[in-house]
Amino acid sequence: MVMQGKKTGGRVAGMPNKITIELRKTLKGIIAAELDALPATFEQLQPKERLELMIKLLPFAMPKVDSIGGSYDAGWRSLDDEG
């Protein structure tokens, strides 16, 4: 017999899995430790490697600027075009 439309057990909707919570906590700890060690690691790199790392990390520190699309002269009239 298949029950349709009724939730009969399990976790509450929207509640993350226990494994997800534990994994996120572990990953946050690893990332925090790596961020603390980053300046020392950065100093050990060759100039080319430093530049490559900075280029890779830059999008996380500064947002990218998108160009604005559209036509800039559509519907505009010059002040000389009276009438």
C-alpha positions in Angstrom: 0.0 0.0 0.0 1.4 3.4 -1.0 0.5 6.5 1.0 0.3 9.6 -1.1 0.5 13.2 0.1 1.2 12.5 3.8 4.6 12.6 5.5 4.7 9.8 8.0 8.1 10.2 9.6 11.6 11.5 9.3 12.9 14.9 10.0 10.8 18.1 9.9 10.8 19.9 6.5 13.6 22.5 6.3 15.7 20.8 9.0 19.2 19.9 7.7 20.5 16.4 8.1 22.8 15.7 11.1 25.6 14.7 8.7 25.2 18.1 6.9 25.4 20.0 10.2 28.5 18.0 11.3 30.2 18.4 7.9 29.6 22.1 7.8 31.1 22.5 11.4 34.1 20.5 10.4 34.7 22.4 7.2 34.4 25.7 9.0 37.1 24.6 11.4 39.4 23.6 8.5 38.8 26.8 6.6 39.4 28.9 9.7 42.7 27.2 10.4 43.8 27.6 6.7 42.8 31.3 6.8 44.9 31.8 9.9 47.9 30.1 8.2 47.4 31.9 4.8 49.8 34.8 5.4 52.7 32.5 6.3 51.9 30.2 3.4 51.6 33.2 1.1 55.1 34.4 2.1 56.6 31.1 1.1 55.3 31.3 -2.5 57.3 32.5 -5.5 56.2 35.9 -6.9 54.5 34.2 -9.9 52.6 31.8 -7.6 51.6 34.7 -5.3 50.1 36.6 -8.2 48.2 33.5 -9.4 46.8 32.9 -5.9 45.8 36.6 -5.7 44.0 36.4 -9.0 42.1 33.3 -7.9 41.1 34.8 -4.6 40.2 38.3 -5.8 36.6 37.4 -6.9 35.9 36.4 -3.3 37.1 39.7 -1.9 35.8 42.1 -4.5 32.6 41.8 -6.6 32.9 41.7 -10.4 31.6 44.8 -12.2 29.2 44.0 -15.0 28.7 46.2 -18.0 25.3 47.8 -18.4 23.5 46.7 -21.6 21.1 48.8 -23.6 21.1 51.7 -26.0 22.2 55.0 -24.6 20.7 57.2 -27.3 17.3 55.6 -27.8 14.6 58.3 -27.4 16.9 61.1 -26.6 16.7 64.4 -28.3 19.4 67.1 -28.5 18.6 70.6 -27.1 19.2 71.8 -30.7 16.3 69.6 -31.9 13.5 71.9 -30.8 10.1 71.5 -32.5 
